[in-house]
Amino acid sequence: MMRAIACGMILLSMNTLSYADLASDLRQLRGAISETAQTGKELANLTGGTATASPQSVPVNENATVQTGVNEGDILIGKLANIKLFKEPSKKAGSMGTLTKSDEMIYTGTQANGFYSVATANKGDGWVEKVLVKKR
């Protein structure tokens, strides 16, 4: 905010600018400050901060898939055709097989190292990479 005031004072002190140019520059400055504040609010919302933005002020892409979090008992499906089911939450752990996009998994409530612990009907219990699955 102090930077905005300083910029305004500099603009006022310049004798070569016309009042129309000054008004235009101040509008642009106000717009930039508003956009910066809005971006801060949106980031706080995404990261769980305390700042909130009104629903009307946040742009929405209706075609986007937003994963708001996974809760114990949620049904997950794969984003890809073949997803490895691991014995442990590590890519270095042995694979127990692969899951298709149509294979349903139930999230057991545990996550570690970027993996979800899941139960499957055909492959048993194991771990899948978070980024490769989504809520059904």
Secondary structure, DSSP 8 states (H G I E B T S, - for coil): -HHHHHHHHHHHH-TTS-HHHHHHHHHHHHHHHHHHHHHHHHHHHHHT-S----GGGS---TTS-------TT-EEEESSS-EEEESSSSTTS-EEEEE-TT--EEEEEEEETTEEEEEESSS-EEEEEGGGEEE-
